[in-house]
């Protein structure tokens, strides 16, 4: 308790003026040192002044004494250098606090929940490793069992289960399907973050949001939060900028197929490499990868019911329509473009973020074997690739303080598309009234008349 | 010269080259220029010379997002040869925010370090950058701006993905020297490749690349 108070006090006097939450102490360490000799004291005073270290105890460098406790905060970038220097001078030390920011976060009062989206103990404004995403899926199903079921699609190369969540409002109607997958490319962390956000938003608001409750009457939402699980884990543990899956080739000297070049749509024709070391290696054959196969088999099996296929990537701020392998437009190009433009406009309305809209081949580059093109060629009418924030300033490493605004604006775009699908395929007359919904609408009408009068 | 849709990739790629060049020319520890919007683009094919793009750019400084500055650029990709850098001409309309104070403060701070500055992974995996490393990050934009300008073609689009490593090297003259390893993401091939760049910087003289080495074959 005294340590926490001491921290708040020390940081408080450090931060000039009013308390600013912009200063951070990530991975800064506080070292406990007891200098034994005068030369050691002098060396510590020198370190303090040249590196502008932060004395917690004593407060002034001239009060550093042999035999007296010294607590000093070392900024993360120079931690190793300071430790090396202490070793060099035979000054022993102990790490009192391994990460000051973590302690600050724990000690500070929780921000009001309208600022941070911590729902049911899960922080949607942070990036989560795969372990936590698996746990999250289980929790979501448990806490929302009337609406959500978890299903297995298949297994990854490294034998991990690929789960998707099905959000389906109980009803005797047969519904049509909206499919959304995230994380086909490992390094695009904002993508799985969006899938998780999307699920949370739907579950939080389906009773109160009229748009959502309307489309859930007719549509089931199938969400695959992480498609390329092996790659995602690899990007957390080994190489943050990894893109592909983790299939080994050439006797384990070469890893990974670009899953978004591995689908059976003009496979291997353009915008790919046949070299397994390339980041756009399309694999030895279409659907050669277990992850691709799992998704493709499932979508094929449900294809007559899937009205819309969405796949989420980063970065670029784009809504992309078919195709990548040719500039020849798809048969329903006008509709695809119209809806995409509406979605982009809804997105921009939130924070002013501008998105470009168009086919992959005209906006971005030529490619073949993409999941979105394949989904369209097998007959799914509305297929889009989203490239989320930003446009290159942070690229794949979008800071966590942008997770919430990115997800909020993207939510508007996605719901615009789902809304369109709903209104197109289920125009008002086609909604089947069950006795409960009839009763509800009667009650609502009465309440409405009562309020209006 | 024919009008190009600014949202399509040929104009977008030329704009990225112009931005690389601009960051090299005008970037510093207190200034990070980025593209707010590409307003218009035209292309002219010049026989025996190459393809020339005329661009109107709207820029903003990451440290001063409330205002924008306009800029016109001409990017000429030379014909054929793979080894020749695009030629870029730029005109910034109006004044960029002065960074004299911040530059001086940074210069003094780094000069007074007893141990040379070393840092890695900027931003970190989660996208965070400690505030005291922001100027180092912006200088990396200048360094990588040079690499992007020098190595771009009509078939590439580069962005700085991450500063893998940076080490300050003390000099006997008045320049600051930073040896960077920067990771550049190339959009068309999707490769992320390391470049070693030595950047010199001085408050009055600005940034200069003194050495630059690309990835070894097979990297």
Interface residues (C-beta under 8 A of the other chain):
Chain A: X22 X23 X24 X26 X46 X47 X50 X51 X75 X76 X77 X78 X80 X81 X85 X127 X236 X240 X241 X243 X258 X271 X273 X277 X278 X279 X280 X354 X356 X357 X358 X362 X363 X364 X365 X391 X392 X393 X394 X395 X396 X397 X398 X399 X400 X402
Chain B: X5 X7 X8 X9 X16 X34 X35 X37 X62 X112 X113 X114 X115 X117 X118 X119 X123 X124 X125 X126 X127 X128 X129 X130 X131 X132 X133 X159 X160 X161 X162 X183 X185 X187 X188 X189 X190 X191 X192 X218
